[in-house]
Amino acid sequence: MRRLSTSTVRFRLSALFALSCWLLWPALSSSAAPNPTLHEAPSAHSPEEGASSHAELGGNSGARLRVEEVAPGALPGAPSTQQAGSVHEFACREGYCNRCHYHEQHVRGTMPSKTASADDLNMGRVNGTQMTRDEMSALGIRFLQLGGDWWNKCGDGWVNTDMVFTRLPRSVVCEDWRTRRLVMRNHAEDRLPFPDHSIEFVYTEHMFEHILPMQCSAFLREAYRVLKPGGVIRITTPDLEKYLMGYAERKKGNRFLADHAARWPPMGKLGTPYTAATVVNNIFRNYEHKWVYDIEEMTRTAMHAGIPESAVKNSHRMGADLPVPLVEAIRSTEIVSSARNQGLAKENPTRCWLEQEIREQESLYVLITKPL
């Protein structure tokens, strides 16, 4: 075989290199995607995030918001929060629509038609933007309930936030299509779209056990930020101490576990009679529970959120330590006629049920007060 000259070999190698670059260039250039801007609200959720009927529900939304502390108005290039919001309709049914209040420049993501009923709306508020105080006043927003589920929506003065409202944009206040009560789709760790010191009371009942302590801490940090001085965060959740004392003292006459099983039969049981181990495992492993607190764990979580230890107190159901305005707000939620614009609603809503007496036996009651 004839040996090729050096020049010929060099020419062929150069041609092969050029061809390779031409073929690989599209793939190389597409991988160098630009960094997301502040308006694109990239996802910052952890792999620990699971599906739950409370604050953890949701799909793989591309509009999830960053969890970070940013002073209002501190985001360069973020839309102005002083512009008046407008009303947008979503997921209409039977002639009734969810009516959401926001300025279009405050949200990013896919804008579907108002008749769309996607289970996971890929749209949310830009991190750092928020409602103005005038907008909150116009809607009568004073109180916030987290994790009430779809059925327990409070009326006048309340925003009911939960991740079950999957047909709504993220972190946007909307009027529920059935009852016209105010609802908001939100993860517990999302930034709340309200100014500092703008909410009188924050209420959450049997929701914290569905999320992990770091998510509870993120929520408490935000709740404390939006809370007015003198306002309170009210937390109710299963009490770890009651369950463990019930187990340790069951042979000494403590009937906590037996009474609880009679009221709330365990899931996945082997049949009656229920053992103490079944009842304890039930509260840890069923109902999509992730963490059970006692007062020490709750205090530690609040302190991690930057809340002073002195602000966290063990409490009781409808206890004397509750501020009178909070007691009045809780009692007013039981009045069915407290629904906003009830005459325009599709159906008469049921009462909102806070401080549920059926949960008193098992619950830890916590009161966090923001100093004046």
C-alpha positions as CSV (number, residue, x, y, z in Angstrom):
1,M,0.0,0.0,0.0
2,R,1.3,3.4,-0.9
3,R,2.2,5.6,2.1
4,L,0.3,9.0,2.2
5,S,2.3,12.2,2.3
6,T,2.4,14.3,5.4
7,S,0.5,17.1,3.8
8,T,-2.3,14.8,2.8
9,V,-2.7,13.4,6.3
10,R,-2.8,16.9,7.7
11,F,-5.4,17.9,5.2
12,R,-7.7,15.0,6.0
13,L,-7.3,15.5,9.8
14,S,-8.2,19.2,9.4
15,A,-11.3,18.3,7.4
16,L,-12.4,15.7,9.9
17,F,-12.0,18.2,12.8
18,A,-14.0,20.9,10.9
19,L,-16.8,18.4,10.2
20,S,-17.0,17.3,13.9
21,C,-17.3,20.9,15.1
22,W,-20.0,21.6,12.6
23,L,-22.0,18.6,13.8
24,L,-21.5,19.2,17.5
25,W,-22.0,23.0,17.6
26,P,-25.9,22.9,18.0
27,A,-25.7,20.6,21.0
28,L,-22.9,22.6,22.6
29,S,-24.6,25.9,22.1
30,S,-28.0,24.7,23.4
31,S,-26.5,23.4,26.7
32,A,-25.2,26.9,27.6
33,A,-28.7,28.2,28.6
34,P,-28.8,31.7,30.2
35,N,-29.3,32.0,33.9
36,P,-32.9,32.5,34.9
37,T,-33.8,36.1,35.7
38,L,-35.6,37.3,38.8
39,H,-38.9,37.3,36.9
40,E,-38.6,33.6,36.0
41,A,-39.0,32.5,39.6
42,P,-36.9,29.3,39.4
43,S,-37.7,26.3,41.6
44,A,-36.0,26.0,45.0
45,H,-38.0,23.1,46.4
46,S,-36.2,20.2,48.0
47,P,-36.5,16.6,47.0
48,E,-38.2,16.0,50.4
49,E,-41.3,17.7,49.1
50,G,-44.1,15.2,48.9
51,A,-47.8,15.0,47.9
52,S,-50.2,15.9,50.7
53,S,-53.7,17.1,51.1
54,H,-52.4,20.1,53.0
55,A,-49.5,22.5,52.3
56,E,-47.4,20.0,50.4
57,L,-49.7,19.3,47.4
58,G,-48.8,20.3,43.9
59,G,-47.1,19.0,40.8
60,N,-43.9,19.8,39.0
61,S,-44.8,23.4,38.5
62,G,-42.3,25.5,36.7
63,A,-43.5,28.6,38.5
64,R,-42.4,27.6,42.0
65,L,-41.0,30.5,43.9
66,R,-37.7,30.9,45.7
67,V,-37.7,30.7,49.5
68,E,-35.4,33.5,50.5
69,E,-35.6,36.6,52.6
70,V,-35.8,39.7,50.5
71,A,-36.9,43.1,51.7
72,P,-40.1,44.4,50.0
73,G,-39.1,46.4,46.9
74,A,-35.5,45.2,47.1
75,L,-35.6,43.1,43.9
76,P,-34.0,45.0,41.0
77,G,-36.3,45.0,38.0
78,A,-39.3,43.5,39.9
79,P,-42.7,44.9,39.0
80,S,-43.9,47.8,41.1
81,T,-46.3,46.8,43.9
82,Q,-48.0,50.1,43.9
83,Q,-49.9,49.4,40.7
84,A,-53.6,48.5,41.1
85,G,-54.3,44.9,40.5
86,S,-57.0,43.6,38.2
87,V,-59.4,40.6,38.2
88,H,-58.6,37.5,36.2
89,E,-60.9,34.4,35.9
90,F,-59.7,30.8,36.1
91,A,-61.2,27.4,35.9
92,C,-64.8,28.4,35.3
93,R,-67.5,25.9,36.1
94,E,-71.3,26.0,35.6
95,G,-71.0,29.7,34.8
96,Y,-69.0,30.5,38.0
97,C,-65.3,31.4,38.0
98,N,-62.4,31.7,40.4
99,R,-61.7,35.4,40.3
100,C,-58.0,36.2,41.1
101,H,-56.6,39.6,42.1
102,Y,-53.2,40.6,40.8
103,H,-51.4,42.8,38.3
104,E,-50.3,40.9,35.2
105,Q,-46.7,42.1,35.6
106,H,-46.6,40.4,39.0
107,V,-46.8,36.9,37.7
108,R,-44.9,34.6,35.3
109,G,-45.9,31.3,33.7
110,T,-48.4,29.9,31.4
111,M,-51.6,32.0,31.1
112,P,-54.4,29.5,30.3
113,S,-57.9,30.4,29.1
114,K,-60.3,31.0,31.9
115,T,-62.1,27.8,31.2
116,A,-59.0,25.7,31.7
117,S,-59.0,23.4,34.6
118,A,-55.4,22.1,34.7
119,D,-54.6,20.2,37.9
120,D,-51.4,22.1,38.3
121,L,-51.5,25.6,36.9
122,N,-47.9,26.5,35.8
123,M,-48.1,30.1,36.9
124,G,-47.3,32.1,40.0
125,R,-46.4,35.4,41.5
126,V,-42.9,36.8,41.0
127,N,-40.9,36.3,44.1
128,G,-40.8,39.5,46.1
129,T,-43.9,41.2,44.7
130,Q,-46.9,41.6,47.0
131,M,-50.3,43.1,47.4
132,T,-50.5,46.7,48.4
133,R,-52.2,47.7,51.7
134,D,-54.9,49.4,49.7
135,E,-55.6,46.2,47.8
136,M,-55.8,44.3,51.1
137,S,-58.1,46.8,52.6
138,A,-60.4,46.7,49.5
139,L,-60.7,42.9,49.9
140,G,-61.0,43.2,53.7
141,I,-58.0,41.0,54.3
142,R,-57.1,40.9,58.0
143,F,-56.5,37.2,58.9
144,L,-54.6,34.2,57.3
145,Q,-55.5,30.5,57.7
146,L,-52.9,28.0,56.5
147,G,-53.9,24.4,55.7
148,G,-57.6,24.4,56.2
149,D,-58.1,22.2,53.1
150,W,-60.7,22.8,50.4
151,W,-63.8,22.5,52.7
152,N,-62.8,24.7,55.7
153,K,-62.8,28.2,54.2
154,C,-63.3,31.1,56.5
155,G,-65.4,34.1,55.5
156,D,-65.0,37.9,56.0
157,G,-61.5,39.1,56.7
158,W,-59.8,35.7,56.0
159,V,-57.5,34.4,53.3
160,N,-57.5,30.6,53.3
161,T,-54.3,29.2,51.9
162,D,-53.6,25.6,51.0
163,M,-52.0,23.6,48.1
164,V,-55.3,21.9,47.4
165,F,-56.3,24.8,45.2
166,T,-54.4,23.4,42.2
167,R,-56.4,25.2,39.6
168,L,-55.3,28.6,40.8
169,P,-52.0,30.6,40.3
170,R,-49.4,30.3,43.0
171,S,-49.3,33.0,45.8
172,V,-52.3,34.9,44.3
173,V,-55.4,35.8,46.3
174,C,-58.6,34.5,44.6
175,E,-62.3,34.3,45.2
176,D,-63.4,30.7,45.4
177,W,-65.8,29.8,42.6
178,R,-68.3,28.1,44.9
179,T,-68.4,30.4,47.9
180,R,-66.7,33.6,46.9
181,R,-64.5,33.3,50.0
182,L,-60.9,34.3,49.6
183,V,-58.4,31.5,48.9
184,M,-54.8,31.2,47.9
185,R,-52.7,28.4,46.5
186,N,-49.4,28.3,48.4
187,H,-46.7,26.0,49.7
188,A,-45.9,26.4,53.4
189,E,-42.4,27.7,52.6
190,D,-43.5,30.1,49.8
191,R,-43.1,33.8,50.4
192,L,-46.4,35.4,51.4
193,P,-47.6,38.1,49.0
194,F,-48.4,40.6,51.9
195,P,-46.4,43.6,53.2
196,D,-44.6,43.5,56.6
197,H,-46.9,44.0,59.6
198,S,-50.1,43.7,57.6
199,I,-51.9,40.7,59.1
200,E,-53.6,40.6,62.5
201,F,-53.8,36.9,63.1
202,V,-52.3,33.7,61.5
203,Y,-54.1,30.5,62.2
204,T,-53.1,26.9,61.4
205,E,-54.8,23.7,62.7
206,H,-53.4,20.2,62.3
207,M,-51.2,21.1,59.3
208,F,-47.7,21.3,60.8
209,E,-47.6,17.5,61.2
210,H,-47.8,17.2,57.4
211,I,-44.5,19.0,56.7
212,L,-40.9,18.9,57.9
213,P,-39.4,21.3,60.5
214,M,-37.5,23.3,58.0
215,Q,-40.7,24.0,56.1
216,C,-42.4,24.9,59.3
217,S,-39.6,27.3,60.1
218,A,-39.8,28.9,56.7
219,F,-43.6,29.4,57.1
220,L,-43.2,30.8,60.6
221,R,-40.5,33.3,59.4
222,E,-42.9,34.6,56.8
223,A,-45.9,34.5,59.1
224,Y,-44.0,36.5,61.7
225,R,-42.9,39.0,59.0
226,V,-46.4,39.8,57.9
227,L,-47.8,39.8,61.4
228,K,-48.7,43.1,63.0
229,P,-47.1,44.0,66.3
230,G,-49.3,42.6,69.0
231,G,-50.7,40.0,66.6
232,V,-50.5,36.3,67.2
233,I,-49.8,33.0,65.3
234,R,-52.1,30.2,66.6
235,I,-50.9,26.7,66.0
236,T,-52.7,23.4,66.8
237,T,-51.0,20.1,66.0
238,P,-50.9,16.5,67.5
239,D,-49.0,16.6,70.8
240,L,-46.0,14.2,70.9
241,E,-45.9,14.3,74.7
242,K,-49.5,13.1,75.1
243,Y,-48.9,10.1,72.8
244,L,-45.7,9.0,74.4
245,M,-46.9,9.5,78.0
246,G,-50.0,7.6,77.0
247,Y,-47.8,4.7,75.8
248,A,-45.4,4.8,78.8
249,E,-48.2,5.1,81.4
250,R,-50.8,2.8,79.7
251,K,-50.4,0.2,82.4
252,K,-50.7,2.8,85.1
253,G,-54.3,3.9,84.2
254,N,-53.5,6.4,81.4
255,R,-56.3,5.9,78.9
256,F,-55.2,8.5,76.3
257,L,-54.4,5.9,73.6
258,A,-57.5,3.8,74.2
259,D,-59.7,6.9,74.2
260,H,-58.1,8.2,71.1
261,A,-58.5,4.9,69.2
262,A,-62.2,4.9,70.1
263,R,-62.5,8.4,68.6
264,W,-60.2,8.0,65.7
265,P,-59.8,4.3,64.7
266,P,-56.2,3.7,63.4
267,M,-55.7,3.2,59.7
268,G,-54.2,0.0,58.4
269,K,-54.9,-1.8,61.6
270,L,-54.9,-5.6,62.2
271,G,-58.2,-5.4,63.9
272,T,-59.6,-4.8,67.3
273,P,-58.5,-4.5,70.1
274,Y,-56.0,-1.9,69.0
275,T,-52.7,-2.1,70.7
276,A,-50.9,0.9,72.1
277,A,-48.1,0.4,69.4
278,T,-50.7,0.6,66.7
279,V,-52.1,3.9,67.9
280,V,-48.7,5.5,68.3
281,N,-47.5,4.3,64.9
282,N,-50.7,5.5,63.4
283,I,-50.1,9.1,64.3
284,F,-46.5,9.0,63.0
285,R,-47.0,7.0,59.8
286,N,-50.5,7.5,58.5
287,Y,-52.4,10.5,57.2
288,E,-49.3,11.5,55.3
289,H,-47.8,12.8,58.6
290,K,-44.1,13.7,58.6
291,W,-43.3,15.2,62.0
292,V,-44.9,15.3,65.4
293,Y,-44.1,18.1,67.8
294,D,-44.1,18.8,71.5
295,I,-43.7,22.3,72.9
296,E,-39.9,22.1,73.0
297,E,-39.7,21.1,69.4
298,M,-42.2,23.8,68.4
299,T,-40.2,26.4,70.3
300,R,-37.0,25.3,68.7
301,T,-38.5,25.5,65.3
302,A,-39.9,29.0,66.0
303,M,-36.4,30.1,67.2
304,H,-34.9,28.8,64.0
305,A,-37.3,31.1,62.2
306,G,-35.9,34.1,64.1
307,I,-38.8,34.3,66.6
308,P,-37.8,35.0,70.2
309,E,-38.2,32.1,72.7
310,S,-40.2,34.4,75.0
311,A,-42.8,34.9,72.2
312,V,-43.7,31.1,72.2
313,K,-46.2,29.9,74.8
314,N,-47.9,26.6,75.5
315,S,-51.7,27.2,75.4
316,H,-55.1,25.6,75.6
317,R,-58.1,25.4,73.3
318,M,-60.0,28.7,73.5
319,G,-57.8,29.5,76.5
320,A,-57.9,32.7,78.5
321,D,-54.5,33.6,77.0
322,L,-56.1,34.1,73.6
323,P,-56.5,37.8,72.7
324,V,-60.2,38.9,72.8
325,P,-60.1,40.0,69.1
326,L,-58.8,36.6,68.1
327,V,-61.6,34.8,70.0
328,E,-64.1,37.1,68.4
329,A,-62.6,36.4,64.9
330,I,-62.7,32.6,65.6
331,R,-66.3,32.7,66.7
332,S,-67.5,34.9,63.8
333,T,-66.2,32.3,61.4
334,E,-68.9,29.9,62.6
335,I,-71.6,32.2,61.3
336,V,-72.4,31.0,57.8
337,S,-73.5,34.5,56.6
338,S,-69.9,35.7,57.1
339,A,-69.2,34.6,53.5
340,R,-68.0,37.4,51.2
341,N,-70.5,38.3,48.5
342,Q,-72.6,35.3,49.5
343,G,-75.5,36.5,47.3
344,L,-73.3,36.0,44.3
345,A,-72.0,32.6,45.3
346,K,-72.9,29.3,43.7
347,E,-73.8,27.8,47.0
348,N,-74.2,28.7,50.6
349,P,-70.9,27.7,52.3
350,T,-70.7,25.7,55.5
351,R,-69.3,27.3,58.6
352,C,-65.6,27.6,59.0
353,W,-64.5,25.3,61.9
354,L,-61.6,26.6,64.0
355,E,-60.4,25.4,67.4
356,Q,-62.1,22.1,66.6
357,E,-63.3,20.6,69.9
358,I,-63.1,17.0,68.5
359,R,-59.3,17.4,68.3
360,E,-58.7,18.8,71.8
361,Q,-57.8,15.6,73.5
362,E,-54.8,14.9,71.3
363,S,-53.6,18.4,70.5
364,L,-50.8,20.7,71.3
365,Y,-51.9,24.4,71.4
366,V,-49.3,27.0,70.8
367,L,-49.5,30.8,70.8
368,I,-46.8,33.0,69.3
369,T,-47.2,36.7,70.0
370,K,-45.3,39.4,68.2
371,P,-44.2,42.2,70.7
372,L,-45.6,45.7,70.3
